[in-house]
Amino acid sequence: MSLDFSEDQIQRYARHILLPQVGGQGQQKLLDAKVLVIGAGGLGSPVLMYLAAAGVGTLGIIDDDVVDLSNLQRQIVHTTERIGVSKVESAATALRAINPDINLVLHNDRITPANAMDLLACYDLVTDGSDNFATRFLVNDAAYFSKTPLVSGAILRFDGQISTFKNFPGGDEAGPCYRCIFREPPPPGQIPSCSEAGVLGALCGTVGSLQATEILKELLGIGESLSGSLLIYDALATQFRSIKVKRDPGCPLCGDHPTITGLSVHDQKSAGACHG
């Protein structure tokens, strides 16, 4: 691997380069990496900011929403002066201010069964910060079929959860996919969204920062992956729990006799980049 850092890059990434687990070669891996972030909202904000600061070379952002005043309690990549601006453009303004050297690919769109596979094909890893089950299941299925590692986070009220899914050849074939844990979306209205039930703003920072950490670990190939574990955070009790999860042989997606063989299962369901 050729290392050709500028003086500015050596200074910018010095604290990474000092880490034996990262070093110059690890930092070059980050500069060469491409990550797609689903949603520029509560979770997407800290994920994007930390990945940009870390020097992840290409960041794709997909979201079709605009900045609203009610977002600013938790979506820290946006500002009051950018209310009404598309979230991808608003996020890009913040990220360029953090690190002007990275490449930003803006998708002012919704992720759908029609475009999901083409989107993921352009990236090394996808991370999901969406706030609706239709999107979570679509992203999981697309990641599985495209063999793209997925780092998924979710939040509600005072609780958060995060896991990594990469149960494909060359990844973690013994690990679960999202459907191994949650077989199918709950009936509409059974579980409220953040806009209906509320969320503690700082919780987004905690869970989003954990997502960013797991993404960097996956890109660098260091530490212990969250694949096979579901990390649950209870902010009110200040407690973390890690639940071991195995691949389910009966899973309709990755099991021994799959019934989901493509994204057509999502064709009649709405999905969009959530805003958290």
Secondary structure, DSSP 8 states (H G I E B T S, - for coil): ------HHHHHHTHHHHTSTTTHHHHHHHHHH-EEEEE-SSTTHHHHHHHHHHHT-SEEEEE---B--GGGGGT-TT--GGGTTSBHHHHHHHHHHHH-TTSEEEEE-S---TTTHHHHHTT-SEEEE--SSHHHHHHHHHHHHHHT--EEEEEEEBTEEEEEEE--STTS-TTS--HHHHS-S---TTSS--HHHH-B-HHHHHHHHHHHHHHHHHHHHT-S---TTEEEEEETTTTEEEEEE----TT-TTTSSS-S--SGGGGTTS-------
